[in-house]
Structure formats: structure tokens, C-alpha cells
Amino acid sequence: DGSDTDGEYINAQARLLYAPYEPRERILTLLFDSADAVELNNIRGAIDQHISNGLKDFITGRADINDDEAWAAYKAGFYEMGLERFLAAAQASYEQLGKR
């Protein structure tokens, strides 16, 4: 109704403000073959859990964000759970998008 208290109106106005900053290209959903999908899904789940736990630990002070060793251990955790494998598969899938 054009009211400053109407959530739908506010969202529509915000959409107009953000429109110039919208990406020109969108990355479609990356597709993986079934042999890799289970492994990559497990890696992705482990990464998501690692991020969630890290946020909780750093926010609550359980881990000190100013401690370089704690930060290095947090980052190393991604590689231990297969980040490089996940990124390689995602890159290969992305490259296949251009061939479709």
C-alpha cells in the first residue's frame, strides 16, 4: 500500500536500491556425477559444521581470534576435511557449465 510500515513495500523499495549492484552473471547449480556426489556432499557437510563450530568458538571466546596458532588450526581444519578435493571438483563442474 506504499506505507513505510508495510514489509512488502519496504522489500520492494530495497530491491530497487540494490538492483544496480546485482551480478551480471549467475552461476548455475554445479552438477557432480553420482560417483563424486556422495563424497563431495560429505565434505561440504563437514566444512559447514567446521564453520559453525568455529564461529561459536571464536564468538564465545573458547578460541582466541587473536591467537595466530588457533586461527591457523581453524584454517588447517578445512584442508584436513578435504577442501582441496571439493574445490577441484567444483572447478571442474564450473568449467563444464561453459560446455553445455
Residue pairs with C-beta under 8 A, 6 or more apart in sequence:
1 9
2 9
3 9
4 10
27 94
27 97
28 97
30 90
30 93
30 94
30 97
31 93
31 96
32 40
32 89
32 93
36 89
39 82
39 85
40 85
40 86
40 89
43 81
43 82
43 83
43 85
43 86
44 86
46 81
46 82
47 78
47 81
47 83
47 86
50 74
50 77
50 78
50 81
54 63
54 74
54 77
56 62
57 63
58 64
58 65
58 74
63 70
63 74
64 70
65 71
